Amino acid sequence: MGPLELQDYGAADTVMHAEEILARFPETALVAEVIPVRYRNVPSTSIDFTDWQALVRLCDQLAAEHADLAGIVIGHGTATLEETAYALSLTLKVSVPVVLVGSQRPASALSSDAGLNLVNAIRVAASPQARGLGVLVVLNDEIQAAREVTKTSTLRMQTFRTADFGVLGHADGDAVAFYRRPLRRCYPDTEFDIRALAELPRVDIALAYAGADGTAVRAFIAAGAKGIISAGFAPGFAPPGEFEALKEAVAAGIVVMQCTRAGSGRTFLGKRLREAGFLITDNLTPQKARILLALALTVSNDMEEIARMFRTY
C-alpha cells in the first residue's frame, strides 16, 4: 500500500505488533519509558467480550509486574474503540490511568496521525491528572471520556466527539491540560467483574426506522436475548409495530430499555414507557447502553437495581 492509500489499507493484511509500532515511531521514547506488550493482532471490527476480558486480565498482570507503572496505553482500531473504552472503564480493576488510542490514517499514509496520537496517548497516560477519570480516549490532540465519546465521521480527523459535553482536555505540544472531570462512576470502583465470566448475557439493539414492524425484535426474542436496547426516534420513541413487539419482550421477561438513535441527549421515562414496563438509558448511545445493560444483568435482574446502575455509570 502506498502513502496515498488512506481508506483501503486493510486490504494489505499487514498489522504491526506493539514493538514494531514503537520502532516506527521512535519519538515515543522522548516522552516516557515505554514497555511494549504483545496482544493478538485483530481488526477492531472483530472485537468482542473475549477481548475485553483478556485486556482486563492483561492490565491486572501488568500492574502486578511493574510496581512503578504510571499508566497503560492500548492501541485500537477506531471502529469499536468507543465500545472497548466504555467496557474497560466499567470493568478494569487497576488504579493507573488507561488510555485507548487509534488513528484515522494508517501509519503508512502521507500525513498519518498515528505517531502523534500515540505520543500524546502516552503523555496522557503518564499524567497524574488522568487518574480517577475512567478510561480515556486520545486522538486529534483531544482527551475524551470513554462514557461520553463516539465516532461521528467515517474519514475526518476530528471524528471522535463528545456531543453533549465536549472534551476533558487537550494534549498540546507544551502540556497535557485537563479542564473538567466526568462525574459518573468508573473503574476501579465498580460492581462489575468479568474476569471469571464465561460470557455476557445476550443484549441486542433494535434500531427504529419509519415503518419498523418488530420483526427484528421478535428475532432477538427467539435468539434468547436477555435484554433489548430500543434505539428509538429522538427523544426516545419506537414506531408502533416495534413498540408492540417490545412489549412482547417485556412479557417474556426480557429487560427492554428505551434509548435514542440521535447520538446525543437524554431519554425520559414518560407514561407510555412506564406502563409498558420499559427502563431508560439516560444519555448513553445505543452501543454503550448495550454494554452497561449486559454488565448489569451479570449482577441483578431486578429492574430497580438496573435503573440505579444506569443512573450511576
Residue frames as qw, qx, qy, qz and C-alpha x, y, z in Angstrom:
[[0.000, 0.887, 0.461, 0.000, 0.00, 0.00, 0.00],
 [0.440, 0.399, -0.002, 0.804, 1.33, 3.42, -0.97],
 [0.192, -0.193, -0.419, 0.866, 1.33, 6.68, 1.03],
 [0.317, -0.022, -0.160, -0.935, -1.82, 7.92, -0.72],
 [0.517, -0.285, -0.763, -0.263, -3.94, 4.91, 0.23],
 [0.168, -0.275, 0.454, -0.831, -5.99, 6.31, 3.13],
 [0.717, -0.090, 0.124, -0.680, -9.03, 4.03, 3.06],
 [0.957, 0.100, -0.173, -0.210, -8.44, 0.53, 1.71],
 [0.117, 0.669, -0.704, 0.207, -5.16, -0.05, 3.55],
 [0.697, -0.253, 0.580, -0.338, -6.65, -3.04, 5.38],
 [0.900, 0.390, -0.061, -0.187, -6.52, -4.98, 2.12],
 [0.361, 0.664, -0.635, 0.162, -2.76, -5.33, 2.63],
 [0.907, -0.327, -0.259, -0.059, -3.40, -7.62, 5.63],
 [0.556, 0.279, -0.435, 0.651, -0.42, -6.06, 7.41],
 [0.506, -0.812, -0.130, -0.260, -0.76, -5.37, 11.12],
 [0.354, 0.540, -0.561, 0.518, 2.14, -4.29, 13.31],
 [0.676, -0.451, -0.526, 0.249, 2.82, -5.59, 16.80],
 [0.334, -0.929, -0.119, 0.106, 3.46, -3.17, 19.68],
 [0.594, -0.500, 0.286, 0.562, 7.24, -3.30, 19.41],
 [0.470, 0.307, 0.513, 0.649, 7.05, -2.66, 15.67],
 [0.003, -0.900, -0.358, -0.250, 4.82, 0.36, 16.20],
 [0.459, -0.837, 0.060, 0.291, 7.26, 1.80, 18.75],
 [0.611, -0.180, 0.431, 0.639, 10.13, 1.21, 16.35],
 [0.327, 0.602, 0.496, 0.533, 8.24, 3.02, 13.60],
 [0.124, -0.888, -0.109, -0.430, 7.65, 5.99, 15.91],
 [0.665, -0.020, -0.459, 0.589, 10.86, 6.29, 17.99],
 [0.062, -0.512, 0.114, -0.849, 9.67, 9.69, 19.25],
 [0.732, -0.536, -0.321, -0.272, 7.65, 7.79, 21.84],
 [0.772, -0.170, -0.357, 0.498, 10.91, 7.26, 23.76],
 [0.220, 0.389, -0.128, 0.885, 11.24, 11.03, 24.16],
 [0.441, -0.505, -0.022, -0.742, 8.21, 11.25, 26.46],
 [0.776, -0.409, 0.323, -0.355, 8.36, 8.05, 28.55],
 [0.064, -0.327, 0.940, 0.077, 9.98, 4.68, 29.03],
 [0.775, 0.134, -0.055, -0.615, 7.53, 2.51, 27.13],
 [0.351, -0.203, 0.914, -0.012, 7.31, -1.27, 27.58],
 [0.547, 0.154, -0.494, -0.658, 5.76, -2.94, 24.51],
 [0.488, -0.018, 0.805, -0.336, 3.27, -5.71, 25.32],
 [0.193, 0.040, -0.792, -0.578, 2.07, -8.06, 22.62],
 [0.568, 0.260, 0.572, -0.532, -1.62, -8.74, 22.21],
 [0.535, 0.278, 0.743, 0.290, -3.22, -10.60, 19.36],
 [0.039, 0.206, -0.326, -0.922, -3.45, -8.57, 16.18],
 [0.181, 0.512, 0.840, -0.001, -7.15, -8.24, 15.47],
 [0.005, -0.372, -0.309, -0.875, -9.16, -5.69, 13.47],
 [0.176, 0.022, 0.520, -0.836, -11.48, -3.70, 15.69],
 [0.651, 0.003, -0.287, -0.703, -14.50, -4.93, 13.75],
 [0.718, -0.027, -0.695, -0.042, -13.78, -8.37, 15.31],
 [0.047, 0.253, -0.654, 0.711, -13.52, -7.19, 18.93],
 [0.635, -0.456, -0.456, -0.425, -15.95, -8.75, 21.40],
 [0.675, -0.686, 0.082, -0.260, -16.35, -9.71, 25.04],
 [0.942, -0.120, -0.044, 0.309, -13.45, -12.16, 24.97],
 [0.510, 0.470, -0.117, 0.711, -11.07, -9.32, 24.10],
 [0.294, -0.753, 0.098, -0.580, -12.43, -7.06, 26.82],
 [0.875, -0.479, 0.030, -0.064, -11.97, -9.85, 29.34],
 [0.860, 0.120, -0.060, 0.492, -8.45, -10.60, 28.11],
 [0.259, 0.638, -0.114, 0.716, -7.50, -6.92, 28.31],
 [0.562, -0.724, 0.077, -0.392, -8.81, -6.64, 31.88],
 [0.939, -0.295, 0.046, 0.170, -6.70, -9.63, 32.87],
 [0.701, 0.371, -0.044, 0.608, -3.66, -8.29, 30.99],
 [0.043, -0.770, 0.124, -0.624, -3.91, -4.92, 32.74],
 [0.788, -0.592, 0.078, -0.147, -4.06, -6.78, 36.08],
 [0.923, -0.005, 0.020, 0.383, -0.90, -8.64, 35.14],
 [0.458, 0.580, -0.072, 0.670, 0.99, -5.51, 34.08],
 [0.330, -0.792, 0.119, -0.500, 0.08, -3.65, 37.27],
 [0.884, -0.455, 0.103, 0.003, 1.28, -6.61, 39.34],
 [0.871, 0.145, 0.050, 0.466, 4.55, -6.98, 37.42],
 [0.399, 0.430, -0.027, 0.810, 5.55, -3.31, 37.30],
 [0.359, -0.621, -0.520, 0.465, 5.37, -1.53, 40.65],
 [0.167, -0.454, 0.038, 0.875, 6.39, 1.76, 39.04],
 [0.229, 0.437, 0.713, 0.498, 3.81, 1.60, 36.26],
 [0.046, 0.241, 0.140, -0.959, 2.49, 5.10, 35.54],
 [0.608, 0.403, 0.146, -0.669, -0.19, 4.19, 33.01],
 [0.526, 0.103, 0.811, 0.234, -1.31, 1.86, 30.23],
 [0.375, 0.486, -0.250, -0.749, -1.91, 2.70, 26.56],
 [0.601, 0.206, 0.772, 0.029, -3.99, 0.35, 24.39],
 [0.127, 0.292, -0.508, -0.800, -3.83, 0.74, 20.63],
 [0.433, 0.391, 0.776, -0.238, -7.17, 0.04, 18.96],
 [0.133, 0.299, 0.627, 0.706, -8.87, 0.36, 15.61],
 [0.168, 0.005, 0.166, -0.972, -11.41, 3.14, 15.53],
 [0.442, -0.245, -0.661, -0.555, -14.47, 1.06, 14.52],
 [0.677, -0.544, -0.483, -0.116, -15.25, -0.23, 18.03],
 [0.392, 0.267, -0.463, 0.749, -12.79, 1.84, 20.04],
 [0.340, -0.408, 0.173, -0.829, -15.53, 3.63, 21.97],
 [0.866, -0.277, -0.242, -0.339, -17.16, 0.34, 22.97],
 [0.783, 0.023, -0.464, 0.414, -13.94, -1.21, 24.25],
 [0.153, 0.370, -0.343, 0.850, -13.14, 2.01, 26.10],
 [0.559, -0.408, 0.074, -0.718, -16.50, 2.04, 27.90],
 [0.918, -0.168, -0.345, -0.095, -16.45, -1.69, 28.64],
 [0.653, 0.118, -0.462, 0.589, -12.99, -1.37, 30.20],
 [0.071, -0.436, 0.239, -0.865, -13.99, 1.78, 32.07],
 [0.736, -0.375, -0.020, -0.563, -16.68, -0.28, 33.80],
 [0.981, -0.123, -0.142, -0.057, -14.64, -3.43, 34.45],
 [0.549, 0.482, -0.488, 0.478, -10.94, -2.67, 34.99],
 [0.721, -0.649, -0.234, 0.069, -9.57, -3.18, 38.50],
 [0.647, 0.069, -0.132, 0.747, -6.22, -1.39, 38.20],
 [0.210, -0.822, -0.291, 0.442, -5.57, 2.05, 39.69],
 [0.322, -0.327, 0.340, 0.821, -3.37, 3.52, 36.96],
 [0.459, 0.578, -0.019, -0.675, -4.70, 5.58, 34.04],
 [0.545, 0.150, 0.765, 0.307, -5.67, 3.59, 30.94],
 [0.277, 0.621, -0.137, -0.720, -5.81, 5.35, 27.58],
 [0.699, 0.348, 0.600, 0.175, -7.14, 3.99, 24.29],
 [0.050, 0.672, -0.306, -0.672, -5.65, 5.40, 21.11],
 [0.709, 0.385, 0.556, 0.199, -6.19, 4.88, 17.41],
 [0.115, -0.403, 0.324, 0.848, -5.67, 6.77, 14.18],
 [0.615, 0.602, 0.251, -0.443, -7.80, 7.81, 11.25],
 [0.607, 0.691, -0.370, -0.133, -4.95, 7.32, 8.80],
 [0.976, -0.107, -0.062, 0.181, -2.65, 4.31, 8.70],
 [0.537, -0.674, 0.267, 0.431, 0.99, 4.54, 9.71],
 [0.597, 0.091, 0.542, 0.585, 1.93, 4.05, 6.04],
 [0.278, 0.819, 0.457, 0.206, -0.04, 7.09, 4.85],
 [0.299, 0.389, -0.018, 0.871, 1.13, 10.55, 3.97],
 [0.235, -0.407, 0.192, -0.861, 0.39, 12.80, 6.96],
 [0.611, -0.325, -0.722, -0.021, -0.65, 9.90, 9.20],
 [0.384, -0.702, 0.166, -0.577, -1.96, 10.87, 12.62],
 [0.904, -0.218, -0.366, 0.035, -0.81, 7.58, 14.16],
 [0.612, 0.162, -0.410, 0.656, 2.54, 8.75, 15.52],
 [0.058, -0.368, 0.247, -0.895, 1.41, 11.94, 17.23],
 [0.734, -0.401, -0.192, -0.514, -1.74, 10.28, 18.58],
 [0.869, -0.142, -0.422, 0.214, 0.44, 7.58, 20.15],
 [0.392, 0.228, -0.377, 0.808, 2.87, 10.07, 21.67],
 [0.319, -0.404, 0.092, -0.852, 0.00, 12.08, 23.11],
 [0.837, -0.334, -0.324, -0.289, -1.71, 8.98, 24.49],
 [0.739, -0.028, -0.465, 0.486, 1.50, 8.05, 26.31],
 [0.125, 0.303, -0.270, 0.905, 1.79, 11.56, 27.71],
 [0.575, -0.412, -0.088, -0.702, -1.80, 11.48, 28.95],
 [0.878, -0.234, -0.417, -0.031, -1.43, 8.01, 30.49],
 [0.618, 0.044, -0.428, 0.658, 1.65, 9.22, 32.39],
 [0.093, -0.504, 0.079, -0.855, -0.14, 12.31, 33.72],
 [0.082, -0.140, -0.808, 0.567, -1.12, 12.18, 37.41],
 [0.382, 0.186, 0.145, -0.893, -4.21, 14.23, 36.48],
 [0.549, 0.084, -0.638, -0.533, -5.51, 11.32, 34.40],
 [0.165, -0.058, -0.938, 0.300, -6.11, 9.16, 37.49],
 [0.157, 0.376, 0.709, -0.575, -9.70, 8.58, 38.51],
 [0.361, 0.394, -0.138, -0.834, -11.24, 9.76, 35.24],
 [0.850, 0.292, 0.389, -0.200, -12.10, 6.34, 33.85],
 [0.669, 0.107, 0.506, 0.534, -10.68, 5.08, 30.60],
 [0.116, 0.760, -0.068, -0.636, -9.66, 7.95, 28.35],
 [0.719, 0.476, 0.421, 0.283, -9.64, 8.19, 24.55],
 [0.184, -0.738, 0.216, 0.613, -6.95, 10.29, 22.89],
 [0.574, 0.363, 0.511, 0.527, -6.93, 11.24, 19.20],
 [0.217, 0.738, 0.299, 0.564, -6.50, 14.53, 17.35],
 [0.207, 0.323, -0.388, 0.838, -4.87, 16.17, 20.43],
 [0.536, -0.422, -0.020, -0.731, -8.16, 15.74, 22.34],
 [0.071, 0.070, -0.919, 0.382, -8.78, 13.87, 25.61],
 [0.598, -0.230, -0.300, -0.707, -12.26, 12.33, 25.82],
 [0.493, -0.218, 0.699, -0.470, -14.12, 10.31, 28.46],
 [0.008, -0.016, 0.967, 0.252, -14.93, 6.72, 27.48],
 [0.219, 0.486, 0.775, -0.340, -18.57, 7.02, 28.57],
 [0.239, 0.749, 0.216, -0.579, -19.22, 10.12, 26.50],
 [0.046, 0.550, -0.537, -0.638, -17.19, 9.90, 23.30],
 [0.763, 0.350, 0.539, -0.071, -18.40, 8.45, 20.00],
 [0.348, -0.110, 0.584, 0.725, -17.12, 8.18, 16.46],
 [0.346, 0.665, 0.362, -0.554, -19.09, 10.63, 14.35],
 [0.490, 0.737, -0.255, -0.390, -17.46, 10.59, 10.91],
 [0.978, 0.157, 0.100, 0.100, -16.06, 7.90, 8.66],
 [0.754, 0.379, -0.014, 0.535, -12.96, 9.77, 7.46],
 [0.019, 0.890, -0.098, 0.446, -12.50, 13.12, 9.20],
 [0.459, 0.284, -0.618, 0.572, -9.64, 13.56, 11.65],
 [0.227, -0.225, 0.454, -0.832, -11.94, 15.05, 14.31],
 [0.553, -0.190, -0.697, -0.416, -14.24, 12.01, 14.21],
 [0.483, -0.355, -0.732, 0.324, -14.24, 11.29, 17.96],
 [0.131, -0.455, 0.015, -0.881, -16.55, 13.80, 19.63],
 [0.128, -0.366, -0.791, 0.473, -18.45, 14.26, 22.87],
 [0.003, -0.554, -0.512, -0.656, -21.62, 15.86, 21.58],
 [0.404, -0.797, -0.431, -0.125, -23.24, 16.85, 24.88],
 [0.566, -0.793, -0.041, 0.220, -20.27, 17.99, 26.96],
 [0.354, 0.866, -0.334, 0.112, -17.08, 18.37, 24.93],
 [0.704, 0.305, -0.545, 0.338, -13.55, 17.24, 25.64],
 [0.706, -0.632, -0.215, 0.236, -11.97, 16.75, 29.06],
 [0.313, -0.800, 0.269, 0.435, -8.81, 18.46, 27.91],
 [0.667, 0.722, -0.182, -0.027, -6.07, 18.65, 25.31],
 [0.809, -0.277, 0.236, 0.462, -2.65, 17.14, 24.73],
 [0.321, 0.944, -0.074, -0.020, -0.86, 20.21, 23.43],
 [0.711, 0.495, -0.337, 0.369, 2.77, 20.48, 22.49],
 [0.108, 0.560, -0.500, 0.652, 3.79, 22.15, 25.74],
 [0.273, -0.155, 0.712, -0.627, 1.44, 20.45, 28.21],
 [0.273, -0.360, -0.869, -0.202, -1.33, 17.96, 28.89],
 [0.166, -0.091, 0.267, -0.945, -4.15, 20.21, 30.07],
 [0.161, -0.445, -0.881, -0.026, -7.36, 18.99, 31.74],
 [0.146, -0.238, -0.001, -0.960, -10.39, 21.26, 32.21],
 [0.702, -0.245, 0.080, -0.665, -13.19, 19.09, 33.61],
 [0.100, -0.188, 0.964, -0.161, -13.86, 15.73, 35.26],
 [0.550, -0.228, -0.624, -0.506, -16.65, 13.24, 34.46],
 [0.452, -0.383, 0.445, -0.672, -18.93, 12.56, 37.43],
 [0.922, -0.041, -0.160, -0.352, -20.20, 9.06, 36.65],
 [0.707, -0.495, 0.504, -0.024, -18.68, 6.09, 38.49],
 [0.708, 0.578, -0.401, -0.067, -15.85, 4.24, 36.75],
 [0.899, -0.018, -0.339, 0.279, -13.04, 1.76, 37.35],
 [0.326, 0.092, -0.939, 0.054, -11.67, 0.53, 39.69],
 [0.230, 0.093, 0.654, -0.714, -14.67, 1.33, 41.92],
 [0.609, 0.045, -0.345, -0.713, -17.41, -0.59, 40.10],
 [0.711, -0.145, 0.563, -0.395, -19.56, -3.60, 40.92],
 [0.874, 0.431, -0.087, -0.206, -18.77, -5.40, 37.67],
 [0.347, -0.568, 0.729, 0.159, -16.14, -8.13, 37.48],
 [0.833, 0.422, -0.130, -0.334, -15.84, -10.01, 34.19],
 [0.036, 0.639, -0.767, -0.046, -12.55, -11.78, 34.84],
 [0.276, -0.104, 0.949, -0.109, -14.15, -15.17, 35.59],
 [0.654, 0.399, 0.273, -0.581, -17.26, -14.92, 33.39],
 [0.574, 0.121, 0.743, 0.321, -17.80, -17.41, 30.58],
 [0.176, 0.428, 0.528, 0.712, -19.81, -14.86, 28.59],
 [0.173, 0.107, 0.244, -0.948, -22.04, -11.81, 28.89],
 [0.426, 0.489, 0.701, -0.298, -25.84, -12.10, 28.75],
 [0.313, 0.337, 0.595, 0.659, -27.16, -11.52, 25.25],
 [0.106, 0.718, 0.311, -0.613, -28.34, -7.94, 24.71],
 [0.440, 0.372, 0.568, 0.588, -29.45, -6.75, 21.26],
 [0.026, 0.419, 0.052, -0.906, -30.17, -3.34, 19.74],
 [0.356, 0.603, 0.694, 0.168, -33.34, -2.62, 17.73],
 [0.169, -0.186, 0.152, 0.956, -32.86, 0.46, 15.55],
 [0.354, 0.657, 0.518, -0.418, -36.01, 2.47, 14.87],
 [0.078, -0.104, 0.517, 0.846, -36.90, 3.45, 11.33],
 [0.529, 0.193, 0.029, -0.826, -40.09, 4.55, 9.64],
 [0.810, 0.140, -0.333, -0.461, -42.35, 1.52, 9.29],
 [0.154, 0.311, -0.908, 0.236, -40.37, -0.86, 11.52],
 [0.727, -0.238, -0.327, -0.554, -42.77, -3.69, 12.35],
 [0.660, -0.516, 0.443, -0.319, -41.00, -5.55, 15.15],
 [0.935, 0.256, -0.244, -0.020, -39.54, -8.36, 13.04],
 [0.430, 0.518, -0.577, 0.463, -36.04, -7.74, 14.39],
 [0.395, -0.448, 0.502, -0.626, -37.29, -7.57, 17.99],
 [0.927, -0.070, 0.131, -0.346, -39.10, -10.89, 17.64],
 [0.811, 0.390, -0.396, 0.184, -35.95, -12.41, 16.16],
 [0.096, 0.539, -0.605, 0.577, -33.99, -11.21, 19.20],
 [0.705, -0.298, 0.354, -0.538, -36.60, -12.77, 21.50],
 [0.975, 0.154, -0.086, -0.133, -36.29, -16.07, 19.60],
 [0.611, 0.520, -0.481, 0.353, -32.50, -15.89, 19.80],
 [0.721, -0.392, -0.472, 0.321, -32.62, -15.81, 23.59],
 [0.169, 0.560, -0.167, 0.794, -31.97, -12.13, 24.31],
 [0.426, -0.460, -0.624, 0.467, -31.92, -11.20, 28.00],
 [0.055, -0.690, -0.196, 0.695, -32.10, -7.52, 27.18],
 [0.453, 0.566, 0.472, 0.501, -33.05, -5.28, 24.24],
 [0.157, -0.460, -0.048, 0.872, -32.00, -1.70, 23.68],
 [0.386, 0.740, 0.538, 0.118, -34.60, 0.17, 21.65],
 [0.318, -0.228, 0.171, 0.904, -32.70, 2.82, 19.69],
 [0.240, 0.718, 0.650, -0.072, -35.77, 4.90, 19.04],
 [0.234, 0.723, 0.225, 0.611, -36.63, 8.17, 17.39],
 [0.264, 0.019, -0.402, 0.877, -35.41, 11.13, 19.44],
 [0.126, -0.661, 0.610, -0.418, -36.10, 11.75, 22.27],
 [0.121, -0.193, 0.951, -0.210, -36.95, 8.07, 22.67],
 [0.721, 0.235, 0.285, -0.586, -39.93, 6.57, 20.83],
 [0.319, -0.063, 0.893, 0.310, -40.28, 3.28, 18.98],
 [0.391, 0.023, -0.478, -0.786, -42.52, 3.00, 15.89],
 [0.730, -0.166, 0.182, -0.638, -45.92, 1.43, 16.67],
 [0.925, 0.128, -0.327, -0.144, -45.21, -2.03, 15.27],
 [0.524, 0.335, -0.624, 0.472, -41.88, -2.24, 17.04],
 [0.295, -0.390, 0.445, -0.750, -43.37, -0.91, 20.27],
 [0.881, -0.135, -0.005, -0.453, -45.84, -3.80, 20.33],
 [0.857, 0.209, -0.441, 0.164, -43.03, -6.31, 19.80],
 [0.213, 0.430, -0.573, 0.665, -41.01, -4.70, 22.60],
 [0.603, -0.330, 0.294, -0.664, -43.98, -5.11, 24.94],
 [0.960, 0.030, -0.233, -0.154, -43.99, -8.79, 23.98],
 [0.577, 0.375, -0.562, 0.459, -40.34, -8.90, 25.02],
 [0.226, -0.423, 0.484, -0.732, -41.18, -7.43, 28.42],
 [0.848, -0.164, 0.064, -0.500, -43.94, -10.01, 28.85],
 [0.915, 0.180, -0.349, 0.088, -41.35, -12.71, 28.12],
 [0.742, -0.614, -0.020, 0.268, -39.15, -11.46, 30.97],
 [0.648, 0.289, 0.085, 0.699, -36.67, -9.55, 28.81],
 [0.240, -0.682, -0.174, 0.669, -35.35, -6.20, 30.05],
 [0.421, 0.653, 0.389, 0.495, -36.25, -3.52, 27.50],
 [0.320, -0.596, -0.118, 0.727, -34.57, -0.13, 27.68],
 [0.413, 0.850, 0.306, 0.113, -35.52, 2.90, 25.63],
 [0.486, -0.360, 0.225, 0.764, -32.66, 4.75, 24.01],
 [0.417, 0.828, 0.095, -0.362, -32.42, 7.16, 21.10],
 [0.803, 0.287, 0.289, 0.436, -30.74, 6.85, 17.73],
 [0.166, 0.981, 0.057, 0.080, -29.91, 10.59, 17.74],
 [0.709, 0.330, -0.268, 0.562, -26.39, 10.27, 19.14],
 [0.197, 0.144, -0.445, 0.862, -26.81, 12.73, 21.97],
 [0.445, -0.324, 0.017, -0.835, -29.30, 13.81, 24.61],
 [0.245, -0.072, 0.853, -0.455, -31.29, 12.04, 27.32],
 [0.376, -0.341, -0.754, -0.416, -34.29, 9.81, 27.06],
 [0.312, -0.242, 0.419, -0.817, -37.11, 10.32, 29.55],
 [0.050, -0.179, -0.977, 0.107, -39.42, 7.89, 31.36],
 [0.396, -0.073, -0.097, -0.910, -42.84, 9.05, 30.26],
 [0.693, -0.010, 0.430, -0.578, -46.23, 7.49, 30.98],
 [0.844, 0.368, -0.243, -0.306, -46.21, 5.32, 27.85],
 [0.488, 0.448, -0.721, 0.202, -42.85, 3.76, 28.68],
 [0.265, -0.291, 0.712, -0.582, -43.69, 3.26, 32.34],
 [0.795, 0.087, 0.260, -0.542, -46.92, 1.47, 31.51],
 [0.823, 0.409, -0.368, -0.141, -45.09, -0.76, 29.02],
 [0.886, -0.429, 0.120, 0.129, -42.53, -1.76, 31.64],
 [0.687, 0.539, -0.130, 0.469, -39.52, -0.19, 29.91],
 [0.529, -0.651, -0.038, 0.543, -36.49, 1.42, 31.52],
 [0.385, 0.921, -0.042, 0.050, -34.48, 4.31, 30.07],
 [0.854, 0.096, -0.056, 0.508, -30.79, 4.59, 29.20],
 [0.294, -0.763, -0.014, 0.576, -30.18, 8.22, 30.21],
 [0.352, 0.843, -0.200, -0.354, -27.90, 9.78, 27.57],
 [0.505, -0.326, 0.740, 0.302, -25.90, 6.70, 26.58],
 [0.448, 0.382, -0.547, -0.595, -25.63, 5.81, 22.91],
 [0.928, -0.009, -0.078, -0.363, -27.29, 2.51, 21.97],
 [0.773, 0.312, -0.515, 0.199, -23.97, 0.67, 21.68],
 [0.135, 0.361, -0.649, 0.656, -22.88, 1.79, 25.14],
 [0.662, -0.225, 0.244, -0.672, -26.28, 1.17, 26.70],
 [0.913, 0.112, -0.355, -0.166, -25.99, -2.39, 25.40],
 [0.521, 0.318, -0.649, 0.454, -22.69, -2.84, 27.24],
 [0.194, -0.304, 0.531, -0.767, -23.96, -1.44, 30.53],
 [0.811, -0.115, 0.033, -0.573, -27.16, -3.50, 30.40],
 [0.849, 0.169, -0.499, 0.030, -25.20, -6.70, 29.70],
 [0.320, 0.288, -0.657, 0.619, -22.92, -5.97, 32.66],
 [0.454, -0.273, 0.313, -0.789, -25.87, -5.03, 34.87],
 [0.890, -0.044, -0.199, -0.408, -27.51, -8.37, 34.12],
 [0.657, 0.206, -0.661, 0.298, -24.43, -10.16, 35.47],
 [0.056, 0.178, -0.595, 0.782, -25.21, -8.56, 38.84],
 [0.302, 0.292, 0.648, -0.636, -29.00, -8.37, 39.06],
 [0.038, 0.371, 0.772, 0.514, -32.26, -8.94, 37.17],
 [0.086, -0.692, -0.573, 0.431, -34.13, -6.51, 39.40],
 [0.315, 0.741, 0.356, 0.473, -35.50, -3.59, 37.42],
 [0.278, -0.960, -0.031, -0.021, -34.91, -1.05, 40.18],
 [0.674, -0.499, 0.331, 0.433, -31.31, -2.18, 40.51],
 [0.591, 0.310, 0.452, 0.592, -30.75, -1.93, 36.77],
 [0.083, 0.911, 0.256, 0.312, -32.29, 1.55, 36.75],
 [0.492, -0.839, 0.115, 0.200, -29.93, 2.53, 39.58],
 [0.708, -0.174, 0.397, 0.558, -26.92, 1.33, 37.62],
 [0.417, 0.583, 0.403, 0.570, -27.91, 3.46, 34.64],
 [0.162, -0.967, -0.095, -0.173, -28.10, 6.47, 36.96],
 [0.663, -0.668, 0.228, 0.249, -24.71, 5.62, 38.44],
 [0.642, -0.187, 0.507, 0.544, -22.49, 4.73, 35.48]]
